Amino acid sequence: MKISISDMWAARPDIWVVTTNAVLDHHNALVMGKGAALGAKRQFPNVEYACGWFLRWWAECTAGSINNPESLEYGFRLIMPRFGIFQVKYAWKEPAALDLLMHSTAMLAYYAREHSWQQIAMNYPGIGAGGLDEAEVEKIVCELPDNVTLYKLGETP
């Protein structure tokens, strides 16, 4: 894993990944109102609806409930050819959950190792709106391979 203190959207990776939750709004769109998720909505028009479609499908496949975000664990998933989501929260208004961070990290690490030729850019998970301690998160995400770059925004080197 690499860390960059720069704008993730200025990078040119093969895949962009943003941290997300499991809550749909009244239009069946994934709530993506802050941080990198909001940036993704600007970069990929209507991505929140593609994510919402995925969550509705995932709920049906796993016997989860779209009305109960606590029942939906999806980890890391590619939603479109160059865009993926990385679950750190059940509900957008809650802090990030360490169990989700571990699950999603394991899934992304596996994907990244199996696709080592792809460069993956993702916002540093759980430390912004997620409210987790960066040192605690570092212990988990350190297993990500070097084709994954985690971006920190709004900080100086």
N, C-alpha and C positions, 0 to 999 in steps of 0.2 A: 504494500500500500504506500502510496505517496500522498503527501499533503501539500496543498497549494493555497497560499493566501492571495487569492485573486478572484475575479468574476468567472464563475463556472460557465456562464453563457458566452464568454469570449473564447472559450476553448473549442476545439474541433475534434471531439471524441467520436468514436463509432456509436456510442450509446450514452445518452443522458439518463440519470436516475435521480429521482427526488423522493424525499421522505413524505409519507402520507399517513392517513388514518382509515377508518372504515365507516364513515358517515356519509350518507347521500342526502342531498337537499331535496326540496319538494319538486324539482325537475329531474330527479334521478341522476344527478351529476354528483361526482365525488366532491366533497367540500375541500377546496384548495385555495384558501384565502390568505395565507401568510407565507413568507420566506420563499424557498426554492419552489414550492408547489405553486405559489402564485406566479412566479417567474415562468414556470412551465406552461401555465395557461396563456401567457403572452407569447411564448415561443412556438407552441403547438396549439393553434386555435381548435377549440372544442375538445381538447384532451380530457377535460373533466367528465364529458359524456361518455367517452370511450372507457375511462376508468370506472364510471358508474355502471356501464353495461357489464364490464368484467366482474364487478362486485355482485351484481344481481345474479349472474351466471354462477359465480363461486358459491354464493349462498345456496343456490339450488343443488349444486353438486356435492356440497359438504354437509347438508342438512343444517346449515346456519340460518340465521334470520337477518334480513336486511334491516329489520326494525330493532335488532339487538346487536349493536356493533361489537359487544364483548364476545359474541359467538363467531366472529369472523377473523380468522388468522390466515393471511395469505402470504406473508413474508416478502419475498422479492419476486416480481413478475414483470416480464416484458409485455407491454400493452400494445405497442406499435413497433415496427422494425428498429427504430432508433431511440425508443423511449421506454423506460421502466419505472415502476414504483417500488418503494422499499418501506414497508410498514413499521412505524415506531410507536403508533398510538392506536387505541381502539376508537376513541372519540376525539375530535379536534380540540375540544376545550380542556381535555385532561393532559397531564404531563406524559412524556414518553414512558413506555414500560420496558424495563430491562429484559423481560422474557421475550418480548417482540423483537427488541434490538438483537438479541442473541440468535433468535430464529431467522430473522431476515438476513443477518450477517452471514450465517452458515449457508443460506441459500445463494446469496450473491457470491460468496467465496467459491462455492462449487461451480456456479455458472462461469465465473471469471477464469477459473483454472481450466475448465473444459473448452473455453473460448479465448485462449491466451493471446491470440492475435488481435483481439478487439480491445480498444482503449475505452475505458468506462469512466465517466465523470459523474460524481455525486456530491451533493452538499454534505458537510460533516453532520452525521446524524445525532439527533437528540439533544443538542446543546443550546439551540436557539429557543424557539417556542416550546421545545420539548422539556426544557428545564433540568436536564441531567448534568451532572458534574463531568467535565471534559476528561479528567483523569480516569473516572470510572468507565466512560465510553471507550477511551483509548485501549483499555485492557481487553475489550471485546473486539473492536474493529481492527486490531493489529494483525488478525489472522487473514485479512484481505490481501490478495496477491498484488504484485507491482503493476499490473495493468489496470488497477483501480486507483483513481486519484480522488481524494476527498478535498472539497473546497470550503474554505472559511471565508465568509464575506464580512466586510466592514471592520477588519482588523488591520493593524499595521505590523509588518514583520519585526 
